[in-house]
Amino acid sequence: MVVQEIAVKVFISHSSAETWIASKVCEDIMQLGIDVFLDNKDVQTGDDFDQKTNEHIVDSDEIVILISQTALRSNWVMIECGAARVLRKRLVPILVDVAPNELPQPINRHLARDLNQIERYYRELRQRCESGVSPQLPIILPTAPSSDRFRPLKVGDRVKIADRPREPDEFPVLSEDMRRYLGMTATITAPGWVEQEPPTFRLDVDDGTFYWADRWLSRIGPGRASRRPGAVNN
């Protein structure tokens, strides 16, 4: 379930090494009903990248920066951080295998959260938005308690197929036959196309018939035998 959109916008800054993590953070925030800018999602082929990102930084209320060792060496990430401070935006450093004392100035002036604590940031973000939301609106937060869900999917993982898959018409295309499996749980049995982006996987729920994009799958636990559609328990 997704709550109604809230008039707050979050910009996610990251290095290319953290693209997968950035996509998952983006999904989590969007599930709160909050508008999110992420370059992989919002910058299209042929767009002026600098102009597009600058426009969205200006329009955003909060700038989430995924701080990894790679990001610390990225001029572009540091430029986005500087732009956020100049524009007096809320700067939210999220640490990815980086210790707080490794943060350079002026980022170290902002309270950072480790990736394992990102649930706390989600709650704080949601609370900041509550003033413009009906008190009856439920608070819906991601439920996974650890950063394990931010790691790339692998064979053996137990996953849930999204009820409303993102970008169903983008590669790989979600076929009509695949839609009957939406919302179901399954176990990853094999990788899909080798050396293709985005990563794809085969699932036991359809006997490995289809290729499922990782953006349609959420890890829910270790693998176990799945129940096929229409199966009857003995």
Secondary structure, 3 states (H helix, E strand, C coil): CCCCCEEEEEEEECCHHHHHHHHHHHHHHHHCCEEEECHHHHCCCCCCHHHHHHHHHHHCCEEEEEECHHHHCCHHHHHHHHHHHHCCCEEEEEECCCCHHHCCCCHHHCCCEEHHHHHHHHHHHHHHHHHHCCCCCCCCCCCCCCHHHHCCCCCCEEEEECCCCCCCCCCCCCCHHHHHHCCCEEEEEEECCCCCCCCEEEEHHHCCCCCEEHHHEEEEEECCCCCCCCCCCC
